[in-house]
Amino acid sequence: MIALELMIKGVTLFLILAGRVTGRQDLAQALVITLIVIEVVIMVVAGGLVLGVFRNTRSVGSRQIRNLKG
């Protein structure tokens, strides 16, 4: 989840820079706000999945996740 968060922050910074360079800051701001909303939704869903796996296995290790069936 941390790696995904860092990747999204990098894209956000790139969009701001691209808007500044091209002079279309209004479009860049709209895209960044949309990206922030999407980012929050993705993080909530990912957190819910991690919490669900932890409740079933008492671990978030990949070996326990592979053993889940159904």
PDB file of N, H, CA, C and O in Angstrom:
ATOM      1  N   MET A   1       0.824  -1.184   0.000  1.00  0.00           N
ATOM      2  CA  MET A   1       0.000   0.000   0.000  1.00  0.00           C
ATOM      3  C   MET A   1       0.876   1.258   0.000  1.00  0.00           C
ATOM      4  O   MET A   1       0.529   2.271  -0.608  1.00  0.00           O
ATOM      5  N   ILE A   2       2.001   1.175   0.684  1.00  0.00           N
ATOM      6  H   ILE A   2       2.282   0.352   1.178  1.00  0.00           H
ATOM      7  CA  ILE A   2       2.883   2.335   0.735  1.00  0.00           C
ATOM      8  C   ILE A   2       3.476   2.606  -0.641  1.00  0.00           C
ATOM      9  O   ILE A   2       3.577   3.760  -1.058  1.00  0.00           O
ATOM     10  N   ALA A   3       3.866   1.551  -1.346  1.00  0.00           N
ATOM     11  H   ALA A   3       3.783   0.614  -1.007  1.00  0.00           H
ATOM     12  CA  ALA A   3       4.427   1.732  -2.692  1.00  0.00           C
ATOM     13  C   ALA A   3       3.395   2.324  -3.638  1.00  0.00           C
ATOM     14  O   ALA A   3       3.727   3.182  -4.455  1.00  0.00           O
ATOM     15  N   LEU A   4       2.164   1.885  -3.541  1.00  0.00           N
ATOM     16  H   LEU A   4       1.894   1.188  -2.877  1.00  0.00           H
ATOM     17  CA  LEU A   4       1.103   2.439  -4.375  1.00  0.00           C
ATOM     18  C   LEU A   4       0.871   3.906  -4.065  1.00  0.00           C
ATOM     19  O   LEU A   4       0.664   4.717  -4.967  1.00  0.00           O
ATOM     20  N   GLU A   5       0.908   4.238  -2.792  1.00  0.00           N
ATOM     21  H   GLU A   5       1.077   3.579  -2.059  1.00  0.00           H
ATOM     22  CA  GLU A   5       0.732   5.630  -2.371  1.00  0.00           C
ATOM     23  C   GLU A   5       1.859   6.510  -2.922  1.00  0.00           C
ATOM     24  O   GLU A   5       1.602   7.611  -3.409  1.00  0.00           O
ATOM     25  N   LEU A   6       3.093   6.035  -2.849  1.00  0.00           N
ATOM     26  H   LEU A   6       3.302   5.140  -2.453  1.00  0.00           H
ATOM     27  CA  LEU A   6       4.225   6.798  -3.379  1.00  0.00           C
ATOM     28  C   LEU A   6       4.120   6.989  -4.894  1.00  0.00           C
ATOM     29  O   LEU A   6       4.441   8.055  -5.421  1.00  0.00           O
ATOM     30  N   MET A   7       3.668   5.941  -5.583  1.00  0.00           N
ATOM     31  H   MET A   7       3.408   5.076  -5.155  1.00  0.00           H
ATOM     32  CA  MET A   7       3.511   6.039  -7.032  1.00  0.00           C
ATOM     33  C   MET A   7       2.448   7.082  -7.397  1.00  0.00           C
ATOM     34  O   MET A   7       2.643   7.861  -8.329  1.00  0.00           O
ATOM     35  N   ILE A   8       1.358   7.101  -6.689  1.00  0.00           N
ATOM     36  H   ILE A   8       1.199   6.468  -5.932  1.00  0.00           H
ATOM     37  CA  ILE A   8       0.289   8.060  -6.969  1.00  0.00           C
ATOM     38  C   ILE A   8       0.748   9.479  -6.664  1.00  0.00           C
ATOM     39  O   ILE A   8       0.405  10.411  -7.391  1.00  0.00           O
ATOM     40  N   LYS A   9       1.518   9.651  -5.598  1.00  0.00           N
ATOM     41  H   LYS A   9       1.797   8.894  -5.007  1.00  0.00           H
ATOM     42  CA  LYS A   9       2.049  10.984  -5.280  1.00  0.00           C
ATOM     43  C   LYS A   9       2.991  11.460  -6.380  1.00  0.00           C
ATOM     44  O   LYS A   9       2.999  12.646  -6.708  1.00  0.00           O
ATOM     45  N   GLY A  10       3.777  10.564  -6.952  1.00  0.00           N
ATOM     46  H   GLY A  10       3.770   9.601  -6.685  1.00  0.00           H
ATOM     47  CA  GLY A  10       4.654  10.924  -8.059  1.00  0.00           C
ATOM     48  C   GLY A  10       3.867  11.370  -9.285  1.00  0.00           C
ATOM     49  O   GLY A  10       4.243  12.335  -9.950  1.00  0.00           O
ATOM     50  N   VAL A  11       2.796  10.680  -9.577  1.00  0.00           N
ATOM     51  H   VAL A  11       2.491   9.896  -9.036  1.00  0.00           H
ATOM     52  CA  VAL A  11       1.944  11.066 -10.707  1.00  0.00           C
ATOM     53  C   VAL A  11       1.305  12.423 -10.447  1.00  0.00           C
ATOM     54  O   VAL A  11       1.176  13.241 -11.358  1.00  0.00           O
ATOM     55  N   THR A  12       0.908  12.658  -9.208  1.00  0.00           N
ATOM     56  H   THR A  12       1.013  11.993  -8.468  1.00  0.00           H
ATOM     57  CA  THR A  12       0.321  13.952  -8.851  1.00  0.00           C
ATOM     58  C   THR A  12       1.311  15.086  -9.073  1.00  0.00           C
ATOM     59  O   THR A  12       0.966  16.115  -9.653  1.00  0.00           O
ATOM     60  N   LEU A  13       2.533  14.895  -8.615  1.00  0.00           N
ATOM     61  H   LEU A  13       2.813  14.058  -8.145  1.00  0.00           H
ATOM     62  CA  LEU A  13       3.554  15.915  -8.821  1.00  0.00           C
ATOM     63  C   LEU A  13       3.847  16.132 -10.305  1.00  0.00           C
ATOM     64  O   LEU A  13       4.065  17.265 -10.735  1.00  0.00           O
ATOM     65  N   PHE A  14       3.853  15.061 -11.081  1.00  0.00           N
ATOM     66  H   PHE A  14       3.676  14.141 -10.732  1.00  0.00           H
ATOM     67  CA  PHE A  14       4.073  15.181 -12.521  1.00  0.00           C
ATOM     68  C   PHE A  14       2.957  15.977 -13.185  1.00  0.00           C
ATOM     69  O   PHE A  14       3.223  16.809 -14.052  1.00  0.00           O
ATOM     70  N   LEU A  15       1.718  15.733 -12.790  1.00  0.00           N
ATOM     71  H   LEU A  15       1.503  15.057 -12.085  1.00  0.00           H
ATOM     72  CA  LEU A  15       0.604  16.474 -13.370  1.00  0.00           C
ATOM     73  C   LEU A  15       0.693  17.961 -13.037  1.00  0.00           C
ATOM     74  O   LEU A  15       0.407  18.808 -13.883  1.00  0.00           O
ATOM     75  N   ILE A  16       1.088  18.277 -11.807  1.00  0.00           N
ATOM     76  H   ILE A  16       1.320  17.589 -11.119  1.00  0.00           H
ATOM     77  CA  ILE A  16       1.238  19.681 -11.430  1.00  0.00           C
ATOM     78  C   ILE A  16       2.347  20.330 -12.246  1.00  0.00           C
ATOM     79  O   ILE A  16       2.189  21.451 -12.729  1.00  0.00           O
ATOM     80  N   LEU A  17       3.468  19.633 -12.402  1.00  0.00           N
ATOM     81  H   LEU A  17       3.597  18.722 -12.010  1.00  0.00           H
ATOM     82  CA  LEU A  17       4.580  20.160 -13.187  1.00  0.00           C
ATOM     83  C   LEU A  17       4.192  20.328 -14.653  1.00  0.00           C
ATOM     84  O   LEU A  17       4.530  21.341 -15.266  1.00  0.00           O
ATOM     85  N   ALA A  18       3.497  19.364 -15.215  1.00  0.00           N
ATOM     86  H   ALA A  18       3.222  18.541 -14.717  1.00  0.00           H
ATOM     87  CA  ALA A  18       3.073  19.451 -16.613  1.00  0.00           C
ATOM     88  C   ALA A  18       2.121  20.619 -16.819  1.00  0.00           C
ATOM     89  O   ALA A  18       2.203  21.309 -17.835  1.00  0.00           O
ATOM     90  N   GLY A  19       1.231  20.848 -15.883  1.00  0.00           N
ATOM     91  H   GLY A  19       1.165  20.288 -15.057  1.00  0.00           H
ATOM     92  CA  GLY A  19       0.322  21.986 -15.980  1.00  0.00           C
ATOM     93  C   GLY A  19       1.058  23.307 -15.905  1.00  0.00           C
ATOM     94  O   GLY A  19       0.702  24.267 -16.589  1.00  0.00           O
ATOM     95  N   ARG A  20       2.077  23.354 -15.079  1.00  0.00           N
ATOM     96  H   ARG A  20       2.366  22.574 -14.524  1.00  0.00           H
ATOM     97  CA  ARG A  20       2.871  24.585 -14.943  1.00  0.00           C
ATOM     98  C   ARG A  20       3.673  24.863 -16.218  1.00  0.00           C
ATOM     99  O   ARG A  20       3.742  26.005 -16.672  1.00  0.00           O
ATOM    100  N   VAL A  21       4.272  23.830 -16.787  1.00  0.00           N
ATOM    101  H   VAL A  21       4.216  22.903 -16.418  1.00  0.00           H
ATOM    102  CA  VAL A  21       5.108  23.993 -17.983  1.00  0.00           C
ATOM    103  C   VAL A  21       4.264  24.371 -19.197  1.00  0.00           C
ATOM    104  O   VAL A  21       4.659  25.225 -19.991  1.00  0.00           O
ATOM    105  N   THR A  22       3.110  23.740 -19.340  1.00  0.00           N
ATOM    106  H   THR A  22       2.788  23.047 -18.696  1.00  0.00           H
ATOM    107  CA  THR A  22       2.269  24.002 -20.518  1.00  0.00           C
ATOM    108  C   THR A  22       1.377  25.220 -20.352  1.00  0.00           C
ATOM    109  O   THR A  22       0.777  25.684 -21.321  1.00  0.00           O
ATOM    110  N   GLY A  23       1.283  25.740 -19.143  1.00  0.00           N
ATOM    111  H   GLY A  23       1.771  25.364 -18.355  1.00  0.00           H
ATOM    112  CA  GLY A  23       0.437  26.903 -18.906  1.00  0.00           C
ATOM    113  C   GLY A  23      -1.030  26.566 -18.728  1.00  0.00           C
ATOM    114  O   GLY A  23      -1.875  27.461 -18.741  1.00  0.00           O
ATOM    115  N   ARG A  24      -1.343  25.307 -18.563  1.00  0.00           N
ATOM    116  H   ARG A  24      -0.657  24.580 -18.553  1.00  0.00           H
ATOM    117  CA  ARG A  24      -2.741  24.880 -18.372  1.00  0.00           C
ATOM    118  C   ARG A  24      -2.934  24.404 -16.936  1.00  0.00           C
ATOM    119  O   ARG A  24      -3.267  23.246 -16.684  1.00  0.00           O
ATOM    120  N   GLN A  25      -2.720  25.313 -16.020  1.00  0.00           N
ATOM    121  H   GLN A  25      -2.450  26.253 -16.225  1.00  0.00           H
ATOM    122  CA  GLN A  25      -2.792  24.969 -14.609  1.00  0.00           C
ATOM    123  C   GLN A  25      -4.207  24.616 -14.180  1.00  0.00           C
ATOM    124  O   GLN A  25      -4.384  23.816 -13.261  1.00  0.00           O
ATOM    125  N   ASP A  26      -5.206  25.185 -14.811  1.00  0.00           N
ATOM    126  H   ASP A  26      -5.063  25.835 -15.557  1.00  0.00           H
ATOM    127  CA  ASP A  26      -6.584  24.863 -14.443  1.00  0.00           C
ATOM    128  C   ASP A  26      -6.918  23.409 -14.740  1.00  0.00           C
ATOM    129  O   ASP A  26      -7.574  22.743 -13.940  1.00  0.00           O
ATOM    130  N   LEU A  27      -6.469  22.919 -15.887  1.00  0.00           N
ATOM    131  H   LEU A  27      -5.936  23.461 -16.537  1.00  0.00           H
ATOM    132  CA  LEU A  27      -6.693  21.513 -16.235  1.00  0.00           C
ATOM    133  C   LEU A  27      -5.912  20.605 -15.283  1.00  0.00           C
ATOM    134  O   LEU A  27      -6.425  19.581 -14.831  1.00  0.00           O
ATOM    135  N   ALA A  28      -4.673  20.985 -14.985  1.00  0.00           N
ATOM    136  H   ALA A  28      -4.255  21.816 -15.352  1.00  0.00           H
ATOM    137  CA  ALA A  28      -3.849  20.182 -14.086  1.00  0.00           C
ATOM    138  C   ALA A  28      -4.479  20.108 -12.698  1.00  0.00           C
ATOM    139  O   ALA A  28      -4.478  19.045 -12.077  1.00  0.00           O
ATOM    140  N   GLN A  29      -5.012  21.214 -12.209  1.00  0.00           N
ATOM    141  H   GLN A  29      -5.012  22.077 -12.714  1.00  0.00           H
ATOM    142  CA  GLN A  29      -5.641  21.206 -10.893  1.00  0.00           C
ATOM    143  C   GLN A  29      -6.875  20.314 -10.870  1.00  0.00           C
ATOM    144  O   GLN A  29      -7.110  19.603  -9.893  1.00  0.00           O
ATOM    145  N   ALA A  30      -7.648  20.348 -11.917  1.00  0.00           N
ATOM    146  H   ALA A  30      -7.458  20.926 -12.711  1.00  0.00           H
ATOM    147  CA  ALA A  30      -8.835  19.485 -11.986  1.00  0.00           C
ATOM    148  C   ALA A  30      -8.432  18.013 -12.003  1.00  0.00           C
ATOM    149  O   ALA A  30      -9.065  17.186 -11.346  1.00  0.00           O
ATOM    150  N   LEU A  31      -7.385  17.689 -12.748  1.00  0.00           N
ATOM    151  H   LEU A  31      -6.871  18.361 -13.281  1.00  0.00           H
ATOM    152  CA  LEU A  31      -6.925  16.302 -12.795  1.00  0.00           C
ATOM    153  C   LEU A  31      -6.359  15.856 -11.452  1.00  0.00           C
ATOM    154  O   LEU A  31      -6.565  14.715 -11.038  1.00  0.00           O
ATOM    155  N   VAL A  32      -5.652  16.742 -10.775  1.00  0.00           N
ATOM    156  H   VAL A  32      -5.484  17.669 -11.111  1.00  0.00           H
ATOM    157  CA  VAL A  32      -5.074  16.389  -9.477  1.00  0.00           C
ATOM    158  C   VAL A  32      -6.173  16.165  -8.444  1.00  0.00           C
ATOM    159  O   VAL A  32      -6.084  15.227  -7.651  1.00  0.00           O
ATOM    160  N   ILE A  33      -7.185  16.988  -8.437  1.00  0.00           N
ATOM    161  H   ILE A  33      -7.257  17.750  -9.081  1.00  0.00           H
ATOM    162  CA  ILE A  33      -8.288  16.796  -7.490  1.00  0.00           C
ATOM    163  C   ILE A  33      -9.000  15.469  -7.763  1.00  0.00           C
ATOM    164  O   ILE A  33      -9.346  14.743  -6.831  1.00  0.00           O
ATOM    165  N   THR A  34      -9.212  15.159  -9.027  1.00  0.00           N
ATOM    166  H   THR A  34      -8.931  15.748  -9.784  1.00  0.00           H
ATOM    167  CA  THR A  34      -9.817  13.875  -9.384  1.00  0.00           C
ATOM    168  C   THR A  34      -8.938  12.718  -8.939  1.00  0.00           C
ATOM    169  O   THR A  34      -9.433  11.718  -8.420  1.00  0.00           O
ATOM    170  N   LEU A  35      -7.630  12.857  -9.143  1.00  0.00           N
ATOM    171  H   LEU A  35      -7.228  13.670  -9.565  1.00  0.00           H
ATOM    172  CA  LEU A  35      -6.692  11.810  -8.740  1.00  0.00           C
ATOM    173  C   LEU A  35      -6.687  11.616  -7.233  1.00  0.00           C
ATOM    174  O   LEU A  35      -6.578  10.483  -6.764  1.00  0.00           O
ATOM    175  N   ILE A  36      -6.801  12.674  -6.477  1.00  0.00           N
ATOM    176  H   ILE A  36      -6.890  13.594  -6.858  1.00  0.00           H
ATOM    177  CA  ILE A  36      -6.831  12.572  -5.013  1.00  0.00           C
ATOM    178  C   ILE A  36      -8.073  11.811  -4.557  1.00  0.00           C
ATOM    179  O   ILE A  36      -7.994  10.984  -3.648  1.00  0.00           O
ATOM    180  N   VAL A  37      -9.206  12.082  -5.174  1.00  0.00           N
ATOM    181  H   VAL A  37      -9.270  12.754  -5.912  1.00  0.00           H
ATOM    182  CA  VAL A  37     -10.443  11.370  -4.821  1.00  0.00           C
ATOM    183  C   VAL A  37     -10.312   9.889  -5.148  1.00  0.00           C
ATOM    184  O   VAL A  37     -10.699   9.041  -4.344  1.00  0.00           O
ATOM    185  N   ILE A  38      -9.777   9.574  -6.305  1.00  0.00           N
ATOM    186  H   ILE A  38      -9.463  10.263  -6.958  1.00  0.00           H
ATOM    187  CA  ILE A  38      -9.588   8.172  -6.695  1.00  0.00           C
ATOM    188  C   ILE A  38      -8.600   7.493  -5.762  1.00  0.00           C
ATOM    189  O   ILE A  38      -8.783   6.332  -5.396  1.00  0.00           O
ATOM    190  N   GLU A  39      -7.554   8.212  -5.377  1.00  0.00           N
ATOM    191  H   GLU A  39      -7.406   9.155  -5.674  1.00  0.00           H
ATOM    192  CA  GLU A  39      -6.548   7.671  -4.467  1.00  0.00           C
ATOM    193  C   GLU A  39      -7.159   7.292  -3.121  1.00  0.00           C
ATOM    194  O   GLU A  39      -6.845   6.237  -2.572  1.00  0.00           O
ATOM    195  N   VAL A  40      -8.013   8.132  -2.600  1.00  0.00           N
ATOM    196  H   VAL A  40      -8.268   8.990  -3.046  1.00  0.00           H
ATOM    197  CA  VAL A  40      -8.653   7.841  -1.312  1.00  0.00           C
ATOM    198  C   VAL A  40      -9.509   6.587  -1.423  1.00  0.00           C
ATOM    199  O   VAL A  40      -9.486   5.744  -0.526  1.00  0.00           O
ATOM    200  N   VAL A  41     -10.250   6.455  -2.487  1.00  0.00           N
ATOM    201  H   VAL A  41     -10.269   7.140  -3.216  1.00  0.00           H
ATOM    202  CA  VAL A  41     -11.101   5.267  -2.671  1.00  0.00           C
ATOM    203  C   VAL A  41     -10.242   4.006  -2.771  1.00  0.00           C
ATOM    204  O   VAL A  41     -10.572   2.984  -2.169  1.00  0.00           O
ATOM    205  N   ILE A  42      -9.153   4.070  -3.519  1.00  0.00           N
ATOM    206  H   ILE A  42      -8.885   4.900  -4.007  1.00  0.00           H
ATOM    207  CA  ILE A  42      -8.274   2.908  -3.669  1.00  0.00           C
ATOM    208  C   ILE A  42      -7.660   2.520  -2.325  1.00  0.00           C
ATOM    209  O   ILE A  42      -7.590   1.336  -1.996  1.00  0.00           O
ATOM    210  N   MET A  43      -7.222   3.497  -1.555  1.00  0.00           N
ATOM    211  H   MET A  43      -7.279   4.459  -1.822  1.00  0.00           H
ATOM    212  CA  MET A  43      -6.605   3.196  -0.262  1.00  0.00           C
ATOM    213  C   MET A  43      -7.613   2.604   0.724  1.00  0.00           C
ATOM    214  O   MET A  43      -7.256   1.729   1.512  1.00  0.00           O
ATOM    215  N   VAL A  44      -8.860   3.064   0.693  1.00  0.00           N
ATOM    216  H   VAL A  44      -9.150   3.776   0.053  1.00  0.00           H
ATOM    217  CA  VAL A  44      -9.888   2.512   1.581  1.00  0.00           C
ATOM    218  C   VAL A  44     -10.181   1.066   1.205  1.00  0.00           C
ATOM    219  O   VAL A  44     -10.299   0.216   2.088  1.00  0.00           O
ATOM    220  N   VAL A  45     -10.301   0.774  -0.071  1.00  0.00           N
ATOM    221  H   VAL A  45     -10.206   1.465  -0.788  1.00  0.00           H
ATOM    222  CA  VAL A  45     -10.561  -0.600  -0.514  1.00  0.00           C
ATOM    223  C   VAL A  45      -9.374  -1.497  -0.177  1.00  0.00           C
ATOM    224  O   VAL A  45      -9.562  -2.604   0.328  1.00  0.00           O
ATOM    225  N   ALA A  46      -8.156  -1.033  -0.450  1.00  0.00           N
ATOM    226  H   ALA A  46      -8.004  -0.134  -0.860  1.00  0.00           H
ATOM    227  CA  ALA A  46      -6.967  -1.833  -0.141  1.00  0.00           C
ATOM    228  C   ALA A  46      -6.844  -2.073   1.357  1.00  0.00           C
ATOM    229  O   ALA A  46      -6.503  -3.178   1.779  1.00  0.00           O
ATOM    230  N   GLY A  47      -7.115  -1.059   2.162  1.00  0.00           N
ATOM    231  H   GLY A  47      -7.391  -0.161   1.819  1.00  0.00           H
ATOM    232  CA  GLY A  47      -7.079  -1.229   3.610  1.00  0.00           C
ATOM    233  C   GLY A  47      -8.113  -2.232   4.085  1.00  0.00           C
ATOM    234  O   GLY A  47      -7.845  -3.025   4.987  1.00  0.00           O
ATOM    235  N   GLY A  48      -9.294  -2.200   3.484  1.00  0.00           N
ATOM    236  H   GLY A  48      -9.512  -1.555   2.751  1.00  0.00           H
ATOM    237  CA  GLY A  48     -10.332  -3.175   3.825  1.00  0.00           C
ATOM    238  C   GLY A  48      -9.931  -4.593   3.474  1.00  0.00           C
ATOM    239  O   GLY A  48     -10.208  -5.528   4.226  1.00  0.00           O
ATOM    240  N   LEU A  49      -9.276  -4.754   2.331  1.00  0.00           N
ATOM    241  H   LEU A  49      -9.050  -3.995   1.721  1.00  0.00           H
ATOM    242  CA  LEU A  49      -8.805  -6.088   1.947  1.00  0.00           C
ATOM    243  C   LEU A  49      -7.734  -6.600   2.899  1.00  0.00           C
ATOM    244  O   LEU A  49      -7.761  -7.764   3.299  1.00  0.00           O
ATOM    245  N   VAL A  50      -6.799  -5.744   3.260  1.00  0.00           N
ATOM    246  H   VAL A  50      -6.776  -4.799   2.935  1.00  0.00           H
ATOM    247  CA  VAL A  50      -5.743  -6.147   4.192  1.00  0.00           C
ATOM    248  C   VAL A  50      -6.344  -6.491   5.549  1.00  0.00           C
ATOM    249  O   VAL A  50      -5.946  -7.477   6.169  1.00  0.00           O
ATOM    250  N   LEU A  51      -7.287  -5.695   6.010  1.00  0.00           N
ATOM    251  H   LEU A  51      -7.610  -4.894   5.505  1.00  0.00           H
ATOM    252  CA  LEU A  51      -7.939  -5.969   7.291  1.00  0.00           C
ATOM    253  C   LEU A  51      -8.711  -7.286   7.245  1.00  0.00           C
ATOM    254  O   LEU A  51      -8.688  -8.050   8.210  1.00  0.00           O
ATOM    255  N   GLY A  52      -9.388  -7.555   6.143  1.00  0.00           N
ATOM    256  H   GLY A  52      -9.406  -6.935   5.359  1.00  0.00           H
ATOM    257  CA  GLY A  52     -10.114  -8.817   6.010  1.00  0.00           C
ATOM    258  C   GLY A  52      -9.190 -10.022   6.019  1.00  0.00           C
ATOM    259  O   GLY A  52      -9.494 -11.034   6.651  1.00  0.00           O
ATOM    260  N   VAL A  53      -8.077  -9.922   5.331  1.00  0.00           N
ATOM    261  H   VAL A  53      -7.830  -9.100   4.818  1.00  0.00           H
ATOM    262  CA  VAL A  53      -7.105 -11.021   5.325  1.00  0.00           C
ATOM    263  C   VAL A  53      -6.528 -11.205   6.724  1.00  0.00           C
ATOM    264  O   VAL A  53      -6.355 -12.335   7.180  1.00  0.00           O
ATOM    265  N   PHE A  54      -6.231 -10.104   7.403  1.00  0.00           N
ATOM    266  H   PHE A  54      -6.372  -9.187   7.032  1.00  0.00           H
ATOM    267  CA  PHE A  54      -5.669 -10.204   8.756  1.00  0.00           C
ATOM    268  C   PHE A  54      -6.657 -10.849   9.723  1.00  0.00           C
ATOM    269  O   PHE A  54      -6.258 -11.638  10.579  1.00  0.00           O
ATOM    270  N   ARG A  55      -7.924 -10.526   9.595  1.00  0.00           N
ATOM    271  H   ARG A  55      -8.248  -9.886   8.899  1.00  0.00           H
ATOM    272  CA  ARG A  55      -8.924 -11.125  10.494  1.00  0.00           C
ATOM    273  C   ARG A  55      -9.043 -12.630  10.282  1.00  0.00           C
ATOM    274  O   ARG A  55      -9.293 -13.367  11.236  1.00  0.00           O
ATOM    275  N   ASN A  56      -8.870 -13.098   9.047  1.00  0.00           N
ATOM    276  H   ASN A  56      -8.667 -12.499   8.272  1.00  0.00           H
ATOM    277  CA  ASN A  56      -8.994 -14.528   8.765  1.00  0.00           C
ATOM    278  C   ASN A  56      -7.732 -15.316   9.088  1.00  0.00           C
ATOM    279  O   ASN A  56      -7.820 -16.472   9.502  1.00  0.00           O
ATOM    280  N   THR A  57      -6.561 -14.713   8.907  1.00  0.00           N
ATOM    281  H   THR A  57      -6.490 -13.773   8.572  1.00  0.00           H
ATOM    282  CA  THR A  57      -5.318 -15.470   9.047  1.00  0.00           C
ATOM    283  C   THR A  57      -4.442 -15.018  10.203  1.00  0.00           C
ATOM    284  O   THR A  57      -3.471 -15.698  10.532  1.00  0.00           O
ATOM    285  N   ARG A  58      -4.757 -13.885  10.833  1.00  0.00           N
ATOM    286  H   ARG A  58      -5.546 -13.331  10.566  1.00  0.00           H
ATOM    287  CA  ARG A  58      -3.940 -13.272  11.884  1.00  0.00           C
ATOM    288  C   ARG A  58      -2.540 -12.932  11.389  1.00  0.00           C
ATOM    289  O   ARG A  58      -1.597 -12.824  12.173  1.00  0.00           O
ATOM    290  N   SER A  59      -2.425 -12.765  10.069  1.00  0.00           N
ATOM    291  H   SER A  59      -3.191 -12.852   9.433  1.00  0.00           H
ATOM    292  CA  SER A  59      -1.158 -12.387   9.451  1.00  0.00           C
ATOM    293  C   SER A  59      -1.462 -11.779   8.081  1.00  0.00           C
ATOM    294  O   SER A  59      -2.527 -12.011   7.508  1.00  0.00           O
ATOM    295  N   VAL A  60      -0.531 -11.016   7.579  1.00  0.00           N
ATOM    296  H   VAL A  60       0.334 -10.828   8.044  1.00  0.00           H
ATOM    297  CA  VAL A  60      -0.684 -10.496   6.220  1.00  0.00           C
ATOM    298  C   VAL A  60       0.431 -11.021   5.321  1.00  0.00           C
ATOM    299  O   VAL A  60       0.731 -10.433   4.283  1.00  0.00           O
ATOM    300  N   GLY A  61       1.038 -12.127   5.727  1.00  0.00           N
ATOM    301  H   GLY A  61       0.794 -12.605   6.571  1.00  0.00           H
ATOM    302  CA  GLY A  61       2.104 -12.749   4.941  1.00  0.00           C
ATOM    303  C   GLY A  61       1.544 -13.398   3.682  1.00  0.00           C
ATOM    304  O   GLY A  61       0.393 -13.834   3.642  1.00  0.00           O
ATOM    305  N   SER A  62       2.383 -13.451   2.666  1.00  0.00           N
ATOM    306  H   SER A  62       3.317 -13.097   2.698  1.00  0.00           H
ATOM    307  CA  SER A  62       1.931 -13.991   1.378  1.00  0.00           C
ATOM    308  C   SER A  62       1.664 -15.492   1.456  1.00  0.00           C
ATOM    309  O   SER A  62       0.819 -15.995   0.716  1.00  0.00           O
ATOM    310  N   ARG A  63       2.351 -16.216   2.322  1.00  0.00           N
ATOM    311  H   ARG A  63       3.038 -15.808   2.923  1.00  0.00           H
ATOM    312  CA  ARG A  63       2.116 -17.655   2.415  1.00  0.00           C
ATOM    313  C   ARG A  63       0.723 -17.958   2.955  1.00  0.00           C
ATOM    314  O   ARG A  63       0.063 -18.879   2.475  1.00  0.00           O
ATOM    315  N   GLN A  64       0.272 -17.203   3.940  1.00  0.00           N
ATOM    316  H   GLN A  64       0.808 -16.454   4.330  1.00  0.00           H
ATOM    317  CA  GLN A  64      -1.060 -17.422   4.489  1.00  0.00           C
ATOM    318  C   GLN A  64      -2.134 -17.039   3.495  1.00  0.00           C
ATOM    319  O   GLN A  64      -3.190 -17.670   3.442  1.00  0.00           O
ATOM    320  N   ILE A  65      -1.873 -16.006   2.704  1.00  0.00           N
ATOM    321  H   ILE A  65      -1.015 -15.494   2.747  1.00  0.00           H
ATOM    322  CA  ILE A  65      -2.852 -15.576   1.714  1.00  0.00           C
ATOM    323  C   ILE A  65      -3.004 -16.631   0.623  1.00  0.00           C
ATOM    324  O   ILE A  65      -4.109 -16.858   0.130  1.00  0.00           O
ATOM    325  N   ARG A  66      -1.917 -17.269   0.248  1.00  0.00           N
ATOM    326  H   ARG A  66      -1.019 -17.085   0.649  1.00  0.00           H
ATOM    327  CA  ARG A  66      -1.985 -18.326  -0.775  1.00  0.00           C
ATOM    328  C   ARG A  66      -2.793 -19.514  -0.295  1.00  0.00           C
ATOM    329  O   ARG A  66      -3.413 -20.202  -1.106  1.00  0.00           O
ATOM    330  N   ASN A  67      -2.801 -19.775   1.015  1.00  0.00           N
ATOM    331  H   ASN A  67      -2.297 -19.216   1.674  1.00  0.00           H
ATOM    332  CA  ASN A  67      -3.532 -20.912   1.559  1.00  0.00           C
ATOM    333  C   ASN A  67      -5.038 -20.690   1.643  1.00  0.00           C
ATOM    334  O   ASN A  67      -5.782 -21.643   1.873  1.00  0.00           O
ATOM    335  N   LEU A  68      -5.503 -19.456   1.462  1.00  0.00           N
ATOM    336  H   LEU A  68      -4.898 -18.682   1.275  1.00  0.00           H
ATOM    337  CA  LEU A  68      -6.938 -19.185   1.516  1.00  0.00           C
ATOM    338  C   LEU A  68      -7.624 -19.769   0.289  1.00  0.00           C
ATOM    339  O   LEU A  68      -7.133 -19.627  -0.830  1.00  0.00           O
ATOM    340  N   LYS A  69      -8.718 -20.402   0.494  1.00  0.00           N
ATOM    341  H   LYS A  69      -9.118 -20.517   1.403  1.00  0.00           H
ATOM    342  CA  LYS A  69      -9.488 -20.993  -0.602  1.00  0.00           C
ATOM    343  C   LYS A  69     -10.931 -20.542  -0.468  1.00  0.00           C
ATOM    344  O   LYS A  69     -11.429 -20.333   0.638  1.00  0.00           O
ATOM    345  N   GLY A  70     -11.606 -20.391  -1.615  1.00  0.00           N
ATOM    346  H   GLY A  70     -11.202 -20.560  -2.514  1.00  0.00           H
ATOM    347  CA  GLY A  70     -13.030 -20.103  -1.567  1.00  0.00           C
ATOM    348  C   GLY A  70     -13.293 -18.712  -1.690  1.00  0.00           C
ATOM    349  O   GLY A  70     -14.452 -18.298  -1.668  1.00  0.00           O
TER     350      GLY A  70
END
